[in-house]
């Protein structure tokens, strides 16, 4: 009986210690619970509130290099043809010409001015003259001079027919032959009119020679005025026949073509009178004008 009693007493002695431990645990748990309830509940973040700026002391994160992932399909660049480039022009380097001694040049001689009569009589030219028509004769000159010649055939020069029954021809317009050197040959048609109304005009086969005596008196005065050259050939020819043949008003040989011709009209007679007055020729001594 004694052992049992001792065992109960040990159990009774252990009860206060357990109670104390339980009380301490309750107190600790209650203190923790009170502390938990006293902490503020965190408020919900406002979405519209901007994020806080980083602190100056917080270093910014360093950028990280990202390697782009290669595309699955790779397109090769199209070949391009390079455009041709032109070379820039380069200026030639000027070269100084070597000094050369100019060769002496002989100046060309000035042509000698001479009229046909002097050139023929002075043996400076050889002249061949032939008929052509009522209005022209053909003149060919060949130089026999060592100098260049300028041969003038003035108005009033007379070419005499070599055959009987043909008219002499009188030059009515000045013409010039330029003969550059010896043996130079030049042919020209020279404007003329007939000086004998009743005779025929020389043809291509009829030779003429130059008279040493040019037109004289009223004929020379008529051919010497500039207005004479402005008239038609009909007026010119009728005016010359008025002086050389002195026909009556109705006595002129007709001028025309193919055998058809007519004498001067009243208008043409009036023009002849004006020419005579311009040349200082008296009209009273000529039948057609008196």
NORTA-V845934 format. One record per residue. N is the residue number from 0. RES is the residue in three letters. SS is DSSP state (a for helix, b for strand, c for the rest). PSI is psi in whole degrees, 0 to 359 (none if undefined). Layout:
# NORTA-V845934
N	RES	SS	PSI
N	RES	SS	PSI
This chain:
# NORTA-V845934
0	UNK	c	328
1	UNK	a	321
2	UNK	a	324
3	UNK	a	320
4	UNK	a	319
5	UNK	a	325
6	UNK	a	322
7	UNK	a	324
8	UNK	a	323
9	UNK	a	326
10	UNK	a	321
11	UNK	a	324
12	UNK	a	334
13	UNK	a	345
14	UNK	a	314
15	UNK	a	325
16	UNK	a	320
17	UNK	a	320
18	UNK	a	318
19	UNK	a	318
20	UNK	a	322
21	UNK	a	319
22	UNK	a	317
23	UNK	a	319
24	UNK	a	320
25	UNK	a	318
26	UNK	a	317
27	UNK	a	317
28	UNK	a	322
29	UNK	a	322
30	UNK	a	320
31	UNK	a	321
32	UNK	a	319
33	UNK	a	317
34	UNK	a	324
35	UNK	a	317
36	UNK	a	333
37	UNK	a	341
38	UNK	c	136
39	UNK	c	145
40	UNK	c	125
41	UNK	c	132
42	UNK	c	153
43	UNK	c	138
44	UNK	c	136
45	UNK	c	128
46	UNK	c	325
47	UNK	c	350
48	UNK	c	126
49	UNK	c	150
50	UNK	c	146
51	UNK	c	139
52	UNK	c	145
53	UNK	c	146
54	UNK	c	148
55	UNK	c	332
56	UNK	c	346
57	UNK	c	116
58	UNK	c	140
59	UNK	c	145
60	UNK	c	138
61	UNK	c	139
62	UNK	c	142
63	UNK	c	132
64	UNK	c	131
65	UNK	c	128
66	UNK	c	117
67	UNK	c	137
68	UNK	c	135
69	UNK	c	141
70	UNK	c	150
71	UNK	c	323
72	UNK	c	120
73	UNK	c	124
74	UNK	c	126
75	UNK	c	139
76	UNK	c	140
77	UNK	c	141
78	UNK	c	136
79	UNK	c	137
80	UNK	c	122
81	UNK	c	136
82	UNK	c	138
83	UNK	c	136
84	UNK	c	131
85	UNK	c	139
86	UNK	c	140
87	UNK	c	135
88	UNK	c	139
89	UNK	c	134
90	UNK	c	131
91	UNK	c	144
92	UNK	c	119
93	UNK	c	134
94	UNK	c	132
95	UNK	c	128
96	UNK	c	145
97	UNK	c	135
98	UNK	c	129
99	UNK	c	146
100	UNK	c	115
101	UNK	c	138
102	UNK	c	140
103	UNK	c	133
104	UNK	c	142
105	UNK	c	119
106	UNK	c	141
107	UNK	c	138
108	UNK	c	145
109	UNK	c	142
110	UNK	c	147
111	UNK	b	124
112	UNK	b	126
113	UNK	b	145
114	UNK	b	166
115	UNK	a	321
116	UNK	a	316
117	UNK	a	323
118	UNK	a	323
119	UNK	a	312
120	UNK	a	332
121	UNK	c	6
122	UNK	c	34
123	UNK	c	336
124	UNK	b	159
125	UNK	b	130
126	UNK	b	135
127	UNK	b	122
128	UNK	b	135
129	UNK	b	158
130	UNK	b	162
131	UNK	c	304
132	UNK	c	188
133	UNK	c	339
134	UNK	c	345
135	UNK	b	153
136	UNK	b	154
137	UNK	b	128
138	UNK	b	126
139	UNK	b	127
140	UNK	b	139
141	UNK	b	128
142	UNK	b	137
143	UNK	c	20
144	UNK	c	149
145	UNK	c	351
146	UNK	c	150
147	UNK	c	145
148	UNK	b	146
149	UNK	b	96
150	UNK	b	125
151	UNK	b	134
152	UNK	b	99
153	UNK	c	159
154	UNK	c	141
155	UNK	c	349
156	UNK	c	135
157	UNK	b	131
158	UNK	b	120
159	UNK	b	136
160	UNK	b	144
161	UNK	c	355
162	UNK	c	145
163	UNK	c	142
164	UNK	c	3
165	UNK	b	148
166	UNK	c	150
167	UNK	c	153
168	UNK	b	140
169	UNK	b	133
170	UNK	b	131
171	UNK	c	359
172	UNK	c	129
173	UNK	c	144
174	UNK	b	150
175	UNK	b	136
176	UNK	b	125
177	UNK	b	111
178	UNK	b	111
179	UNK	c	326
180	UNK	c	177
181	UNK	c	142
182	UNK	c	7
183	UNK	c	131
184	UNK	b	135
185	UNK	b	130
186	UNK	b	137
187	UNK	b	155
188	UNK	b	131
189	UNK	b	132
190	UNK	b	128
191	UNK	b	173
192	UNK	b	161
193	UNK	b	145
194	UNK	c	4
195	UNK	c	106
196	UNK	c	326
197	UNK	c	353
198	UNK	c	166
199	UNK	b	155
200	UNK	c	142
201	UNK	c	148
202	UNK	c	192
203	UNK	c	332
204	UNK	c	1
205	UNK	c	122
206	UNK	b	148
207	UNK	b	155
208	UNK	b	153
209	UNK	b	131
210	UNK	c	142
211	UNK	c	346
212	UNK	c	118
213	UNK	c	181
214	UNK	c	144
215	UNK	c	167
216	UNK	a	227
217	UNK	a	327
218	UNK	a	317
219	UNK	a	321
220	UNK	a	319
221	UNK	a	315
222	UNK	a	346
223	UNK	c	352
224	UNK	c	145
225	UNK	a	328
226	UNK	a	341
227	UNK	a	320
228	UNK	a	346
229	UNK	a	349
230	UNK	c	166
231	UNK	c	162
232	UNK	a	324
233	UNK	a	313
234	UNK	a	319
235	UNK	a	313
236	UNK	a	317
237	UNK	a	325
238	UNK	a	318
239	UNK	a	317
240	UNK	a	330
241	UNK	a	323
242	UNK	a	313
243	UNK	a	329
244	UNK	c	341
245	UNK	c	57
246	UNK	c	166
247	UNK	c	177
248	UNK	c	324
249	UNK	c	12
250	UNK	c	7
251	UNK	c	143
252	UNK	c	136
253	UNK	c	148
254	UNK	b	136
255	UNK	b	198
256	UNK	b	151
257	UNK	c	39
258	UNK	c	358
259	UNK	b	126
260	UNK	b	173
261	UNK	b	158
262	UNK	c	182
263	UNK	c	141
264	UNK	c	171
265	UNK	a	323
266	UNK	a	318
267	UNK	a	323
268	UNK	a	320
269	UNK	a	320
270	UNK	a	323
271	UNK	a	318
272	UNK	a	317
273	UNK	a	318
274	UNK	a	317
275	UNK	a	317
276	UNK	a	322
277	UNK	a	327
278	UNK	a	356
279	UNK	c	25
280	UNK	c	132
281	UNK	c	131
282	UNK	c	348
283	UNK	c	333
284	UNK	c	1
285	UNK	c	129
286	UNK	a	315
287	UNK	a	343
288	UNK	a	352
289	UNK	c	none
